[in-house]
Amino acid sequence: MNATRDKINIGITVQIVQKQDQRIGKLTKGIVKRIFTLSNFHPHGIKVELENGKIGRVQNII
């Protein structure tokens, strides 16, 4: 899906793919704590940190 940064806010629930899971496509669900990507779009997804400390690129907004 690759959501744009303006659709991602702190506190929303998303599915991310972590770096080590990119090849297998495993998604991790969580609540956005921080947004790292500054531009509005990134081809691999906006990079965020979840409340559980996991970091990855947003694939879906739930």
MOPAC internal coordinates of N, CA, C and O (Angstrom, degrees):
PM7 1SCF
backbone

  N    0.0000 0     0.00 0     0.00 0    0    0    0
  C    1.4573 1     0.00 0     0.00 0    1    0    0
  C    1.5293 1   111.27 1     0.00 0    2    1    0
  O    1.2310 1   120.55 1   135.63 1    3    2    1
  N    1.3429 1   116.56 1   -44.37 1    3    2    1
  C    1.4653 1   122.24 1  -179.57 1    5    3    2
  C    1.5255 1   112.93 1    51.93 1    6    5    3
  O    1.2310 1   121.30 1  -104.70 1    7    6    5
  N    1.3186 1   115.12 1    75.30 1    7    6    5
  C    1.4644 1   121.39 1   178.82 1    9    7    6
  C    1.5221 1   110.10 1   -67.04 1   10    9    7
  O    1.2310 1   120.84 1   -28.69 1   11   10    9
  N    1.3266 1   116.00 1   151.31 1   11   10    9
  C    1.4602 1   120.52 1   175.62 1   13   11   10
  C    1.5286 1   109.18 1   -84.05 1   14   13   11
  O    1.2310 1   120.82 1   -21.40 1   15   14   13
  N    1.3160 1   116.05 1   158.60 1   15   14   13
  C    1.4606 1   121.65 1  -173.87 1   17   15   14
  C    1.5232 1   111.87 1   -60.49 1   18   17   15
  O    1.2310 1   119.92 1   146.44 1   19   18   17
  N    1.3272 1   117.76 1   -33.56 1   19   18   17
  C    1.4690 1   119.70 1  -178.30 1   21   19   18
  C    1.5268 1   113.09 1   -68.00 1   22   21   19
  O    1.2310 1   119.70 1   166.09 1   23   22   21
  N    1.3271 1   118.17 1   -13.91 1   23   22   21
  C    1.4689 1   121.44 1   177.32 1   25   23   22
  C    1.5273 1   111.82 1   -93.77 1   26   25   23
  O    1.2310 1   120.35 1   171.49 1   27   26   25
  N    1.3383 1   116.94 1    -8.51 1   27   26   25
  C    1.4659 1   121.83 1  -176.60 1   29   27   26
  C    1.5212 1   109.02 1  -105.66 1   30   29   27
  O    1.2310 1   121.10 1   -57.33 1   31   30   29
  N    1.3252 1   115.49 1   122.67 1   31   30   29
  C    1.4551 1   121.03 1   179.57 1   33   31   30
  C    1.5194 1   109.71 1  -128.07 1   34   33   31
  O    1.2310 1   120.85 1   -24.69 1   35   34   33
  N    1.3183 1   115.98 1   155.31 1   35   34   33
  C    1.4609 1   120.64 1   176.14 1   37   35   34
  C    1.5251 1   107.88 1   -62.34 1   38   37   35
  O    1.2310 1   121.06 1   -46.26 1   39   38   37
  N    1.3347 1   115.57 1   133.74 1   39   38   37
  C    1.4615 1   120.60 1   178.20 1   41   39   38
  C    1.5190 1   114.95 1   100.17 1   42   41   39
  O    1.2310 1   119.78 1   169.15 1   43   42   41
  N    1.3448 1   118.02 1   -10.85 1   43   42   41
  C    1.4705 1   118.53 1   178.58 1   45   43   42
  C    1.5273 1   109.97 1   -86.05 1   46   45   43
  O    1.2310 1   121.08 1   -22.12 1   47   46   45
  N    1.3199 1   115.54 1   157.88 1   47   46   45
  C    1.4702 1   121.24 1   178.68 1   49   47   46
  C    1.5238 1   109.28 1   -93.20 1   50   49   47
  O    1.2310 1   121.28 1   -48.87 1   51   50   49
  N    1.3280 1   115.16 1   131.13 1   51   50   49
  C    1.4681 1   121.47 1  -177.95 1   53   51   50
  C    1.5192 1   110.15 1  -137.41 1   54   53   51
  O    1.2310 1   121.13 1   -10.92 1   55   54   53
  N    1.3250 1   115.45 1   169.08 1   55   54   53
  C    1.4613 1   122.15 1   169.07 1   57   55   54
  C    1.5207 1   106.07 1  -113.76 1   58   57   55
  O    1.2310 1   121.02 1   -50.73 1   59   58   57
  N    1.3466 1   115.65 1   129.27 1   59   58   57
  C    1.4587 1   120.64 1   178.27 1   61   59   58
  C    1.5219 1   109.93 1  -116.86 1   62   61   59
  O    1.2310 1   121.31 1   -19.14 1   63   62   61
  N    1.3250 1   115.09 1   160.86 1   63   62   61
  C    1.4645 1   120.53 1   169.09 1   65   63   62
  C    1.5244 1   105.67 1  -113.43 1   66   65   63
  O    1.2310 1   120.96 1   -56.31 1   67   66   65
  N    1.3314 1   115.77 1   123.69 1   67   66   65
  C    1.4543 1   120.94 1   178.17 1   69   67   66
  C    1.5298 1   109.17 1   -80.92 1   70   69   67
  O    1.2310 1   120.96 1   -22.56 1   71   70   69
  N    1.3299 1   115.78 1   157.44 1   71   70   69
  C    1.4662 1   120.41 1  -175.30 1   73   71   70
  C    1.5350 1   111.84 1   -53.90 1   74   73   71
  O    1.2310 1   120.41 1   134.51 1   75   74   73
  N    1.3297 1   116.82 1   -45.49 1   75   74   73
  C    1.4718 1   119.64 1  -177.12 1   77   75   74
  C    1.5289 1   112.37 1   -71.04 1   78   77   75
  O    1.2310 1   120.02 1   166.64 1   79   78   77
  N    1.3436 1   117.57 1   -13.36 1   79   78   77
  C    1.4686 1   121.35 1  -178.69 1   81   79   78
  C    1.5237 1   113.00 1  -103.11 1   82   81   79
  O    1.2310 1   119.82 1  -177.62 1   83   82   81
  N    1.3324 1   117.95 1     2.38 1   83   82   81
  C    1.4678 1   120.21 1  -174.99 1   85   83   82
  C    1.5224 1   112.52 1   -60.81 1   86   85   83
  O    1.2310 1   119.88 1   138.97 1   87   86   85
  N    1.3275 1   117.84 1   -41.03 1   87   86   85
  C    1.4695 1   120.50 1  -177.54 1   89   87   86
  C    1.5207 1   112.06 1   -64.87 1   90   89   87
  O    1.2310 1   120.60 1   139.78 1   91   90   89
  N    1.3413 1   116.47 1   -40.22 1   91   90   89
  C    1.4681 1   119.52 1  -177.56 1   93   91   90
  C    1.5281 1   112.33 1   -90.43 1   94   93   91
  O    1.2310 1   120.27 1   166.21 1   95   94   93
  N    1.3313 1   117.10 1   -13.79 1   95   94   93
  C    1.4530 1   120.75 1   176.64 1   97   95   94
  C    1.5205 1   114.53 1    76.47 1   98   97   95
  O    1.2310 1   120.05 1  -158.81 1   99   98   97
  N    1.3452 1   117.52 1    21.19 1   99   98   97
  C    1.4665 1   121.13 1   179.62 1  101   99   98
  C    1.5217 1   109.94 1   -70.07 1  102  101   99
  O    1.2310 1   120.57 1   -50.49 1  103  102  101
  N    1.3333 1   116.51 1   129.51 1  103  102  101
  C    1.4569 1   121.44 1  -179.11 1  105  103  102
  C    1.5188 1   110.62 1  -102.20 1  106  105  103
  O    1.2310 1   120.97 1   -34.11 1  107  106  105
  N    1.3304 1   115.76 1   145.89 1  107  106  105
  C    1.4557 1   123.01 1   177.96 1  109  107  106
  C    1.5204 1   107.96 1  -120.59 1  110  109  107
  O    1.2310 1   120.63 1   -50.04 1  111  110  109
  N    1.3324 1   116.40 1   129.96 1  111  110  109
  C    1.4601 1   121.64 1  -177.55 1  113  111  110
  C    1.5202 1   109.93 1   -96.71 1  114  113  111
  O    1.2310 1   120.59 1   -38.25 1  115  114  113
  N    1.3285 1   116.48 1   141.75 1  115  114  113
  C    1.4505 1   119.55 1   177.71 1  117  115  114
  C    1.5157 1   112.12 1  -176.55 1  118  117  115
  O    1.2310 1   121.67 1     1.38 1  119  118  117
  N    1.3407 1   114.41 1  -178.62 1  119  118  117
  C    1.4652 1   121.99 1  -177.80 1  121  119  118
  C    1.5288 1   108.29 1  -104.44 1  122  121  119
  O    1.2310 1   120.73 1   -47.03 1  123  122  121
  N    1.3296 1   116.20 1   132.97 1  123  122  121
  C    1.4657 1   122.05 1  -176.89 1  125  123  122
  C    1.5318 1   110.11 1   -68.30 1  126  125  123
  O    1.2310 1   121.62 1   -52.87 1  127  126  125
  N    1.3460 1   114.51 1   127.13 1  127  126  125
  C    1.4695 1   121.69 1   176.77 1  129  127  126
  C    1.5318 1   110.94 1  -105.16 1  130  129  127
  O    1.2310 1   120.64 1   140.19 1  131  130  129
  N    1.3495 1   116.38 1   -39.81 1  131  130  129
  C    1.4636 1   122.42 1  -179.31 1  133  131  130
  C    1.5102 1   109.83 1  -143.63 1  134  133  131
  O    1.2310 1   120.53 1   -29.49 1  135  134  133
  N    1.3395 1   116.59 1   150.51 1  135  134  133
  C    1.4660 1   122.34 1   176.70 1  137  135  134
  C    1.5223 1   107.35 1  -115.64 1  138  137  135
  O    1.2310 1   120.36 1   -55.94 1  139  138  137
  N    1.3457 1   116.91 1   124.06 1  139  138  137
  C    1.4652 1   121.36 1  -177.46 1  141  139  138
  C    1.5221 1   113.13 1   -93.88 1  142  141  139
  O    1.2310 1   119.93 1   141.92 1  143  142  141
  N    1.3295 1   117.74 1   -38.08 1  143  142  141
  C    1.4693 1   120.88 1  -175.84 1  145  143  142
  C    1.5225 1   109.67 1   -70.56 1  146  145  143
  O    1.2310 1   120.89 1   -52.08 1  147  146  145
  N    1.3330 1   115.90 1   127.92 1  147  146  145
  C    1.4644 1   120.34 1  -178.49 1  149  147  146
  C    1.5240 1   112.63 1   -88.00 1  150  149  147
  O    1.2310 1   120.19 1   146.53 1  151  150  149
  N    1.3353 1   117.24 1   -33.47 1  151  150  149
  C    1.4653 1   119.99 1  -179.28 1  153  151  150
  C    1.5319 1   109.98 1   -74.78 1  154  153  151
  O    1.2310 1   120.53 1   -19.11 1  155  154  153
  N    1.3266 1   116.60 1   160.89 1  155  154  153
  C    1.4665 1   120.91 1  -177.09 1  157  155  154
  C    1.5238 1   112.54 1   -74.36 1  158  157  155
  O    1.2310 1   120.33 1   159.29 1  159  158  157
  N    1.3435 1   116.97 1   -20.71 1  159  158  157
  C    1.4603 1   120.05 1  -178.10 1  161  159  158
  C    1.5211 1   109.69 1  -140.24 1  162  161  159
  O    1.2310 1   121.07 1   -35.84 1  163  162  161
  N    1.3274 1   115.57 1   144.16 1  163  162  161
  C    1.4681 1   121.33 1   171.97 1  165  163  162
  C    1.5259 1   106.60 1  -140.08 1  166  165  163
  O    1.2310 1   119.56 1   -45.66 1  167  166  165
  N    1.3440 1   118.44 1   134.34 1  167  166  165
  C    1.4726 1   119.86 1  -174.88 1  169  167  166
  C    1.5281 1   114.52 1   -60.07 1  170  169  167
  O    1.2310 1   119.77 1   154.32 1  171  170  169
  N    1.3374 1   118.04 1   -25.68 1  171  170  169
  C    1.4666 1   120.37 1  -179.93 1  173  171  170
  C    1.5231 1   113.01 1  -100.53 1  174  173  171
  O    1.2310 1   120.14 1  -179.87 1  175  174  173
  N    1.3144 1   117.34 1     0.13 1  175  174  173
  C    1.4579 1   121.21 1   179.77 1  177  175  174
  C    1.5159 1   111.51 1   112.65 1  178  177  175
  O    1.2310 1   121.01 1   -24.31 1  179  178  177
  N    1.3226 1   115.67 1   155.69 1  179  178  177
  C    1.4570 1   121.95 1   179.74 1  181  179  178
  C    1.5315 1   109.10 1   -75.33 1  182  181  179
  O    1.2310 1   120.20 1   -50.12 1  183  182  181
  N    1.3252 1   117.23 1   129.88 1  183  182  181
  C    1.4649 1   121.77 1  -176.50 1  185  183  182
  C    1.5333 1   109.77 1   -83.27 1  186  185  183
  O    1.2310 1   121.23 1   -53.15 1  187  186  185
  N    1.3451 1   115.25 1   126.85 1  187  186  185
  C    1.4593 1   121.26 1  -178.39 1  189  187  186
  C    1.5271 1   110.91 1  -135.96 1  190  189  187
  O    1.2310 1   121.53 1   -15.66 1  191  190  189
  N    1.3361 1   114.67 1   164.34 1  191  190  189
  C    1.4613 1   121.71 1   170.04 1  193  191  190
  C    1.5176 1   106.81 1  -113.02 1  194  193  191
  O    1.2310 1   121.09 1   -45.60 1  195  194  193
  N    1.3294 1   115.53 1   134.40 1  195  194  193
  C    1.4624 1   120.51 1   177.74 1  197  195  194
  C    1.5242 1   109.93 1   -88.62 1  198  197  195
  O    1.2310 1   120.46 1   -13.43 1  199  198  197
  N    1.3318 1   116.73 1   166.57 1  199  198  197
  C    1.4599 1   121.38 1   179.81 1  201  199  198
  C    1.5230 1   112.43 1   -61.73 1  202  201  199
  O    1.2310 1   120.31 1   155.22 1  203  202  201
  N    1.3492 1   117.01 1   -24.78 1  203  202  201
  C    1.4670 1   120.09 1   178.82 1  205  203  202
  C    1.5306 1   111.90 1   -84.96 1  206  205  203
  O    1.2310 1   119.99 1  -174.94 1  207  206  205
  N    1.3499 1   117.62 1     5.06 1  207  206  205
  C    1.4496 1   121.30 1   176.35 1  209  207  206
  C    1.5212 1   114.93 1    91.71 1  210  209  207
  O    1.2310 1   119.71 1   173.11 1  211  210  209
  N    1.3218 1   118.16 1    -6.89 1  211  210  209
  C    1.4621 1   120.81 1  -179.38 1  213  211  210
  C    1.5306 1   109.70 1   -77.49 1  214  213  211
  O    1.2310 1   121.31 1   -36.95 1  215  214  213
  N    1.3309 1   115.09 1   143.05 1  215  214  213
  C    1.4568 1   121.77 1  -177.62 1  217  215  214
  C    1.5292 1   109.02 1  -119.67 1  218  217  215
  O    1.2310 1   120.96 1   -44.11 1  219  218  217
  N    1.3177 1   115.77 1   135.89 1  219  218  217
  C    1.4540 1   119.89 1   178.61 1  221  219  218
  C    1.5210 1   110.84 1  -171.92 1  222  221  219
  O    1.2310 1   121.60 1     6.61 1  223  222  221
  N    1.3208 1   114.54 1  -173.39 1  223  222  221
  C    1.4688 1   120.71 1  -178.25 1  225  223  222
  C    1.5292 1   110.03 1  -105.21 1  226  225  223
  O    1.2310 1   121.20 1   -46.45 1  227  226  225
  N    1.3286 1   115.30 1   133.55 1  227  226  225
  C    1.4683 1   121.63 1  -176.58 1  229  227  226
  C    1.5220 1   110.09 1   -65.04 1  230  229  227
  O    1.2310 1   120.92 1   -51.97 1  231  230  229
  N    1.3389 1   115.84 1   128.03 1  231  230  229
  C    1.4574 1   122.07 1   175.85 1  233  231  230
  C    1.5200 1   111.28 1  -107.87 1  234  233  231
  O    1.2310 1   120.55 1   143.96 1  235  234  233
  N    1.3346 1   116.55 1   -36.04 1  235  234  233
  C    1.4646 1   121.49 1  -179.10 1  237  235  234
  C    1.5178 1   110.04 1  -144.22 1  238  237  235
  O    1.2310 1   121.33 1   -32.51 1  239  238  237
  N    1.3278 1   115.06 1   147.49 1  239  238  237
  C    1.4675 1   121.19 1   171.11 1  241  239  238
  C    1.5225 1   106.06 1  -103.23 1  242  241  239
  O    1.2310 1   120.64 1   -49.26 1  243  242  241
  N    1.3202 1   116.39 1   130.74 1  243  242  241
  C    1.4750 1   120.45 1  -175.74 1  245  243  242
  C    1.5170 1   109.77 1  -104.12 1  246  245  243
  O    1.2310 1   120.10 1   180.00 1  247  246  245

